[in-house]
Amino acid sequence: MFVAEKLRKSNIAEYLLYMWQVEDLLRGFHLDFEKFKAVYLSHYTNLSQDQCRQLNEWYENLIQMMHSEGITEQGHLQINKNVIQNLNELHTQLMNSSKFPYYRTTYFNTLPIIVELRVKNGQKQENELETCFEFLYGIMLLRIQQKPVSEYTEKALKTVSTFVGMLSDYYKKDCEKPLEF
């Protein structure tokens, strides 16, 4: 919860990847809060009672939302889908504005990778940003598992990361003071 709050304010892309990781972590415990609390949350020994209560409530609420939204096996919480939607709306505004040529150039440099990823994923019905985030999340999982990543994938990762990072920076700026399109 504390990490999520910090990331949501500082880097929306990292926040979203973190939240996807939390969803998978909770699924790893079969959305059993008591088991999660005993095995995972028990390691948080340096928190105050109030912080412990807040953390427990946060994770318990996420588990309840995952059950109520029917995403116990796969999928993402609506709150996370809303982040993608908000980013997609900002992306559209940036693309339609002549005031952000560097962003447009970065997007068009990333587009061939997005197209290739969609082909590899079976042309799923998702927006381009979801494709980018799924790619970033997949690479993150490979690194956690200490699996190798090809040089070509590393280059693609750098391009996609630059694009998503730029969008995330614009998102932060837009939250602080609305951008003029």
C-alpha positions as CSV (number, residue, x, y, z in Angstrom):
1,M,0.0,0.0,0.0
2,F,2.7,2.4,1.0
3,V,4.8,1.6,-2.1
4,A,1.7,1.8,-4.3
5,E,0.8,5.3,-2.9
6,K,4.3,6.6,-3.5
7,L,4.5,5.1,-7.1
8,R,1.0,6.4,-8.0
9,K,2.2,9.9,-7.3
10,S,5.7,9.6,-8.8
11,N,5.5,7.2,-11.7
12,I,2.1,5.9,-12.9
13,A,3.7,3.3,-15.2
14,E,5.7,1.8,-12.3
15,Y,2.6,2.0,-10.2
16,L,0.6,0.0,-12.8
17,L,3.3,-2.7,-13.1
18,Y,3.5,-2.9,-9.3
19,M,-0.2,-3.3,-9.0
20,W,-0.2,-6.1,-11.6
21,Q,2.5,-7.8,-9.6
22,V,0.4,-7.4,-6.4
23,E,-2.6,-9.1,-8.2
24,D,-0.4,-12.0,-9.2
25,L,1.1,-12.2,-5.7
26,L,-2.4,-12.4,-4.2
27,R,-3.3,-15.1,-6.7
28,G,-0.3,-17.0,-5.6
29,F,-1.9,-17.2,-2.2
30,H,-5.2,-18.2,-3.8
31,L,-6.7,-15.0,-2.6
32,D,-6.6,-16.4,1.0
33,F,-6.0,-13.3,3.2
34,E,-5.2,-15.3,6.3
35,K,-2.6,-17.4,4.5
36,F,-1.2,-14.2,2.9
37,K,-1.1,-12.4,6.2
38,A,0.7,-15.3,7.9
39,V,3.3,-15.9,5.2
40,Y,3.8,-12.5,3.6
41,L,2.6,-9.7,5.8
42,S,4.3,-11.3,8.9
43,H,7.6,-10.0,7.5
44,Y,6.6,-6.4,8.0
45,T,7.8,-6.2,11.6
46,N,9.0,-2.6,11.5
47,L,5.5,-1.1,11.1
48,S,3.5,0.7,13.7
49,Q,0.1,-0.9,14.7
50,D,-1.7,1.7,12.6
51,Q,0.5,1.0,9.6
52,C,-0.1,-2.7,10.0
53,R,-3.8,-2.2,10.2
54,Q,-3.8,0.0,7.1
55,L,-1.7,-2.5,5.1
56,N,-3.9,-5.4,6.2
57,E,-7.0,-3.5,5.2
58,W,-5.5,-2.6,1.8
59,Y,-4.6,-6.1,0.9
60,E,-7.9,-7.5,2.2
61,N,-9.8,-4.9,0.2
62,L,-7.8,-5.9,-3.0
63,I,-8.7,-9.5,-2.4
64,Q,-12.4,-8.7,-2.0
65,M,-12.3,-6.6,-5.2
66,M,-10.6,-9.4,-7.1
67,H,-13.4,-11.8,-6.0
68,S,-16.2,-9.4,-6.7
69,E,-14.8,-8.5,-10.1
70,G,-14.3,-12.2,-11.0
71,I,-10.5,-12.0,-11.6
72,T,-9.4,-14.7,-9.3
73,E,-7.5,-16.5,-12.0
74,Q,-6.5,-13.8,-14.5
75,G,-7.3,-10.2,-15.5
76,H,-6.8,-6.9,-13.8
77,L,-8.8,-4.9,-11.3
78,Q,-11.0,-2.2,-12.6
79,I,-8.9,0.4,-10.8
80,N,-5.9,-0.7,-12.8
81,K,-7.9,-0.8,-16.0
82,N,-8.9,2.8,-15.3
83,V,-5.2,3.8,-15.1
84,I,-4.7,2.3,-18.6
85,Q,-7.8,4.1,-19.8
86,N,-6.5,7.4,-18.4
87,L,-3.1,6.9,-19.9
88,N,-4.7,6.1,-23.2
89,E,-6.8,9.2,-23.1
90,L,-3.7,11.3,-22.4
91,H,-1.8,9.4,-25.2
92,T,-4.6,10.4,-27.7
93,Q,-4.5,14.0,-26.6
94,L,-0.7,14.1,-27.0
95,M,-0.9,12.5,-30.4
96,N,-3.6,14.9,-31.6
97,S,-1.7,17.9,-30.5
98,S,1.0,19.6,-32.5
99,K,2.7,20.8,-29.3
100,F,4.3,17.4,-28.5
101,P,6.3,16.4,-31.6
102,Y,9.0,14.5,-29.7
103,Y,6.3,12.4,-28.1
104,R,4.8,11.6,-31.5
105,T,8.2,10.7,-32.8
106,T,8.8,8.4,-29.9
107,Y,5.5,6.8,-30.4
108,F,6.1,6.2,-34.1
109,N,9.5,4.7,-33.3
110,T,7.7,2.3,-30.9
111,L,4.8,1.4,-33.2
112,P,6.6,-1.4,-35.2
113,I,7.4,-3.1,-31.9
114,I,3.8,-2.8,-30.7
115,V,2.6,-4.3,-34.0
116,E,5.1,-7.2,-33.7
117,L,4.0,-7.8,-30.1
118,R,0.4,-7.9,-31.2
119,V,1.1,-10.4,-33.9
120,K,3.0,-12.6,-31.4
121,N,0.1,-12.4,-28.9
122,G,-2.5,-13.4,-31.4
123,Q,-3.9,-10.0,-32.2
124,K,-5.6,-9.6,-28.8
125,Q,-8.2,-6.9,-28.6
126,E,-6.4,-4.5,-26.5
127,N,-5.1,-0.9,-26.9
128,E,-1.5,-0.2,-27.7
129,L,-0.6,0.8,-24.2
130,E,-1.9,-2.5,-22.8
131,T,0.4,-4.2,-25.3
132,C,3.3,-2.1,-24.1
133,F,2.6,-2.8,-20.4
134,E,2.1,-6.5,-21.0
135,F,5.5,-6.6,-22.7
136,L,7.1,-4.6,-19.8
137,Y,5.5,-6.9,-17.2
138,G,6.6,-10.0,-19.1
139,I,10.2,-8.8,-19.2
140,M,10.0,-8.0,-15.5
141,L,8.8,-11.6,-14.8
142,L,11.6,-13.0,-16.9
143,R,14.1,-11.0,-14.9
144,I,12.6,-12.1,-11.6
145,Q,13.0,-15.7,-12.8
146,Q,16.5,-14.9,-13.9
147,K,15.7,-16.1,-17.4
148,P,17.8,-14.7,-20.4
149,V,16.5,-12.0,-22.7
150,S,17.7,-11.7,-26.2
151,E,19.6,-8.6,-27.5
152,Y,16.7,-7.9,-29.8
153,T,14.3,-8.0,-26.9
154,E,16.6,-5.7,-24.9
155,K,16.5,-3.1,-27.7
156,A,12.7,-3.4,-27.9
157,L,12.5,-3.0,-24.2
158,K,14.6,0.2,-24.3
159,T,12.3,1.6,-27.0
160,V,9.0,0.7,-25.2
161,S,10.4,1.8,-21.9
162,T,11.3,5.2,-23.3
163,F,7.8,5.6,-24.8
164,V,6.0,4.5,-21.7
165,G,8.3,6.6,-19.5
166,M,7.6,9.7,-21.5
167,L,3.9,9.1,-21.3
168,S,4.2,8.6,-17.5
169,D,6.2,11.9,-17.2
170,Y,3.4,13.7,-19.1
171,Y,0.8,12.1,-16.9
172,K,2.6,13.4,-13.8
173,K,2.9,16.9,-15.3
174,D,-0.8,16.8,-16.3
175,C,-1.8,15.9,-12.8
176,E,0.3,18.7,-11.3
177,K,-0.8,21.3,-13.8
178,P,-3.1,20.4,-16.7
179,L,-1.2,20.3,-20.0
180,E,-2.3,22.6,-22.8
181,F,-2.9,20.7,-26.0
